[in-house]
């Protein structure tokens, strides 16, 4: 029943692909083999082999990056504008994230859940972000997304932060830091004496690289 396909007078020149696939399955255990059949459909014979990769998967990544507790705080006034802030409890670890390979050996990494919608569509409410402590890792640059830790005025040493801003870094000077949010669009300044530190949010493209 297949001899006409092997005839030099057969037109069209090649087997229909659906026919070739069925014949290849039928000839898979013969000396002819499926590759020779698929060649009749105009597909070149291949010497490729199917390989099973044993690379890291999400199930194999160590789950050791702490997620600190956050909640949505009341708006805080900057430049006469109410700016959405995140309340922090860095002493409370509420879970752990899988460690991307790019963060292997980086002890300064931690995770936060974004609270509110001020950075939407960049980050939606409840989305997880990976962050690195700027005192232990590369400091942020202009254009980076950042977590700005705000000084707790009730703390004697002035180094404890109970709130933070998840924003984009626009500009820094000795006296202020300029930040941007997207929803609603707003650029504002925070005086330097109100800031404990500014940590860098790691972009997803970098995490997946």
Secondary structure as UniProt FT lines:
FT   HELIX           3..6
FT   TURN            8..9
FT   HELIX           17..26
FT   TURN            27..29
FT   HELIX           33..39
FT   TURN            40..42
FT   TURN            58..60
FT   STRAND          63..78
FT   TURN            79..80
FT   STRAND          81..98
FT   HELIX           101..103
FT   TURN            104..105
FT   TURN            107..108
FT   STRAND          109..113
FT   TURN            118..122
FT   TURN            125..126
FT   STRAND          128..132
FT   TURN            134..136
FT   TURN            142..143
FT   STRAND          145..151
FT   TURN            153..154
FT   STRAND          161..172
FT   STRAND          176..182
FT   TURN            183..184
FT   STRAND          185..191
FT   HELIX           192..194
FT   STRAND          195..201
FT   HELIX           204..207
//
